[in-house]
Amino acid sequence: MLGKKWSILLAAVVVLSTLAACAAPTPQVVTVEVTKIVEVAGETKTETVIVTATPEPTPKPKRPNVLRLNFGPGDVPTIDPALSTDTSSVQVVDELTVGLTRLHEETLELQPGMAESWTASEDGLTYVFKIRQGIPWVRWNGTEVEQVLDCEGNPRYVTAHDFEYGIKRTGNPDTASDYAYVLGFAIKGFNELNTAENWAEMSDEEKQALIDGVAVKALDDYTLEVTFTTPAVYNLNIIGLWVAHAQPKWIIEGDDCTEGRGDRWTEPGFNQSYGPYVLKEWIHDSSLTLIKNPFWPGIESVPVPQIDEIVFTMLDASPAFAEYEAGNLDSTGVPLADMDRVKADPVLSKELVIAPLGCTYYYGFNTSKPPVDNVHLRRALSHAVDRQGLVENVTKGGQEPAQWFCRPGIAACPTMESHPDAGIKSDPEAAKAELKAYMDEMGYTSVDQIPEIILMHNTAEGHKRIAEAIAEMWKETLGIQVTVTNQEWKVYLKTLQEDSPHIWRLGWCLDYPDANNFTREVFAIGGHEENATQWRNEEFTKLLEEAALEPDPVKRQDMYAQAETILCYEDAAIIPIYWYTRVTVTKPYVNRTYSQHGHEALEKWSLDLELE
């Protein structure tokens, strides 16, 4: 009993000393008088002793394990894999889901994704993919990330059937995927489904026959067979793109125990995924939050995330940079107007990274809309753009002026030395000569007779500055004054597909490192910008189809150079402006990779959590 009393008194001392330590800025020695009962020579008596204790050091404060990034102005258009076309949407999709293959963001090496292995037939057309087992579908339930259960109460695991469904849903005309065309170039039977005429009038049996005709088949729960149209070297890249990711049929269409949510399946609470992160919150036009998926096991190409949450804001460049300087963002782009100040600042200059990026910046023409339906006028406008002056005086980011659309150094791309005339160049005299040819052809005697030309860009201060600078070049060199206008990103993308203006801007970031991705998949007949350009050149398309299969790399480069000359000069369907350069500031406590394409592998990032 005496020993127990002594223990209680000592416990009181420890509590007192701990409380004292919490209140003090630095550890201090605490002295306390304690009365204890002792036994001396068979008699019990009390005596007072002094007890001292040193508290534990106060733990260093830590920052939340939350990464704060910015998408840029405007809402994320969608996070549906079948409908995503822009870098913001794909960034989210690639964190929520994983394709059969995965492109390494820095080396651009092709790696296994959800397919742990694959084999190919002798003719290179048919591939059999072995799907990783034991990876569950998950969702955010408002409180935590939970596994999705089937009608028997068992976890739903990602299977080959989910990939088959996802690919065929992307190709289904009812889905109306703007990016399905890329799978149509590659997968046998896909284009017949995706471009089927009179789809709405077909019977259910006729529709199902086209769906079944797509050469993608789950042989069992974890074996997927895909047959391609040609043995192209980039087929494994294409089958890993987000439009070919697994999709959850039960939440989209419904089943015996799940209410189908249709288009709303992408919203928080409904959305189901299986990648390194899960959709937690999406406040449209304001922010989007991802939370770590505790059920993602991690693979070599997509490791277990180290950051608990990622919050994306949707701010223009200047307010985003102000938030960065205020400590409310961890990484962001640098506005054009702040570049000189950032480079001169002793702190910000150390946080600045300027590096190449596999993305292009270009202006496109609606070649069916007068007056830019005339090739001489299109050439004149392209020749009049001073690309070097633009990147030196307007963008200030060290961008590389584009002489053609295909980036030198990417597989099968020509080099500037071997093909100096592959694209259109800045040339004021050539611009004036082309304008004269146009005026003579139209019978105009003054540029004032040229109908109004509208140049449209998506709303962003950087695009506005570039558009205004190029409009001024056209005015100074050619005397042509254009009307500059803009639209919010989501609306703008819809406008380009439905009724594009005379001239419009876009960027294109590589999906995989091959010239096929920059030329055929964008501008050939059936390509991504067929609607926006209203340009269809059979010679150009055939040349690119042949280039895709050409085994000789030298011949293949020459074929792409010929195709780019048609695109940029002979038909002048676009104005190549420059190659993007990464101009980013990142806080020193962020450990990150730097992607060579348009989106980051955020699951590989981490934060130093101890505050300095």
Secondary structure, DSSP 8 states (H G I E B T S, - for coil): -HHHHHHHHHHHHHHHHHHHHHHSSS---EEEEEEEEEEETTEEEEEEEEEEE--------B--SEEEEE--SS------TTT--SHHHHHHHHHH---SEEE-TTT--EEESSEEEEEE-TTS-EEEEEE-SS-B-EEE-SSSEEE-B-TTS-B-B--HHHHHHHHHHHH-TTT--TTTHHHHHHBTTHHHHHT-TTGGGS-HHHHHHHHHTSSEEEEETTEEEEEBSS--TTHHHHTTSGGGS---HHHHT--SSS---GGGGGSTTT--B-SSEEEEEEETTTEEEEEE-TT----SSS---S-SEEEEE---HHHHHHHHHTTS-SEEE--GGGHHHHHH-TTHHHHEEEEEEEEEEEEEE-TTSTTTTSHHHHHHHHHT--HHHHIIIII-S--EE-SSSS-TTSBT---TTT-TTSS----HHHHHHHHHHHHHHHT-SSGGGS---EEEEES-HHHHHHHHHHHHHHHHHH----EEEEE-HHHHHHHHHHS--SEEEEEEE-SSSBHHHHTHHHHSTTSTTHHHH----HHHHHHHHHHHH---HHHHHHHHHHHHHIIIIIS--EEEEEEEEEEEEE-TTEE----SSSS--GGG-EE--B--
